[in-house]
Amino acid sequence: MLSLLILDLGGLYMFQRSIVFSCLLAMAGCAAQPAGEFIPYYRAETTKPYDDVLAELESAIAENNFRITGHSRIGKVIRDRGTADFPDYDTIQFCNLTHAKTLLSMSPHSVRHMPCNVVMYNYQGKTIVSTHLLPTDTENPELNAFSAKMNTLLKQIVDFAVEQ
């Protein structure tokens, strides 16, 4: 009799879990993401030394007529503050005022995607380089086309940095 009761309680527990899971799944489907809000990332990796990748990245940014507006050497600063073996982490922000003017003329809300940003770090013996891309799913076809061109350029910058 006790084993039947335990079996019934176990079945009730599984039923409750499936109801909760179904509700969460339904709620996720209801929370549609507004057009232009999904920001994809592009990532590439290499076995090249970190400093070489960083130099290539800075070069690619300049060669594509962008200006570096900020460089945060997060890993170096943490090491300088006393954690000697902390790995490298860098973020580089860059901008092209002509592209910025074009983008902002199409959509003032696009300022949230500026400046362009690339991150670098080491992971499992590889140097990882990643950048966020501009959304191409807005309701503005002209903005989507511009963003697609920018995304191609951002991917080329990352790819150049990691090339062997």
N, C-alpha and C positions, 0 to 999 in steps of 0.2 A: 504494500500500500504506500509506504514511504517512497519507494523508488518511482512509483507512478506519479506521485505528487512532485518529486524532483524533476521528472521528465516533463511534466506539464509546465512547471515554472521555467525550465530551460527553453521549452518551445515558446512560451509567452515572451521571454527575454529576446529570443531571436525574432519574433514577430514585431516587437517594439523597435528593435534595431532596424529592421527592414522598413518600418513606417518612417522612422526618423531619417534614414538614408534617402528614402523616396521624397520626403518633404524637402530636404536639402538640395537634392538634384532638381526638383521642380523650381525652387527659389532661384537657383543659379541660372536656370533657363529664362526666368523672368527678368533678371537683372541684365538687360541688353546694354552693351557698351556703346556710348555715343560715337558716331562716326568721327574719325580723326583722333580718338583717344588712345588707341592701341599703339604703343611705340615698340616696334621690333628692334632687336639688337643684331649686329653682325659681329661675329667673332672668328678670329683666326689664331693659329698657334704655330710656334716654330721651336727648333732646338738651338737656334742662334743665341749667342750670349746677350743678356739683357741690355747691356750698354750699347751694343751694336744695333739692336732693334730700336732702342730709344733714339739714337742718332739718325737712323733711317726714317723713323716716324717724323722727327722734326724736319728733316730734309724734304720729305714728301709733302708735308703741310705747306712749307714755304714754296716749293715748286708748283703747287696748285693755286698759288696766289692767295693764300690765307695768311693771316697774321696770328701768331700765338699770343693770346691775351692773358693766359694764366698757366702755371705749371705747379702742381702740388706734388712734392716728393714725400709722400706720406710715410713710406717705409724708412727713408733716410732720417726724417725728423724724429721718428720713434726711436731709431738707433741712437741718434744724437742725444736723446733724453735718457739713455741708460739701458736700453734693451739691445745689447750688442748683436744678437743673432737674428734680429727681426728682418724678414724678407723685404724685397723691394715692392713697392706699390706706387704707381704714379698716375696722375690724371693730368691731361693736357686739354685746355680749352683753346679754341681758335675760331676766327671769324673772318669773313670777307664782307666789307661794307656794301659792295654792289649787290651781292647775293642777299644780304640782310635787308637792304632797301626793297628789293624785288619781293622777297618773302613777306615782309611786313606790309607792303602795299596791297598784297593779295589778301592778307588776313592778319590784323593786329594781334589776334590771339596766338599767332605762331611764335610770338616772343618767348613763349614757354619752352621752345625747342632750341633756344639760342643761349650761349654760343654752342658751336659744335663741340663735342666732348669725346675724348678717347681715353680709355683706361688701359693700364699695363700692369701685369703682375706675373710672378713665377708660380707654377703649380705643377707638381709631379715631374720636375725636370724640364718643363717647357715654359717658354715665355708666351703668355696669352695677351692678345691685343683685342679690344672690343670697343665698339662705338654704337651709340643709339642712332637709329635711322629716323627720318621724318615720316610721319604717317601719310599713306597714299590712299586712304579710304575716306577722305572728307567728301562733303557735298559739292566741293568746288573743283571741277575738272582741271582748270588751269593750275590751281595749287597742287593738285595730285601729280600733274605732269612735271611741274618744277621740282617737287619733292622726289620724284623718281630719278630725275637727273642728278640731284644732290646726293641721293643714296648711292648712285653709281660712283660718283666722285669719292664719297666717304669710303666705300668698299675698296676702291683703287688705292687710296692712301694706306689703309690697313694692310692690304695685300702687298704693297711695295715694301712696307716695313718688315714683313715676315718672310719675304722671298729669300731663298737660300743662295 
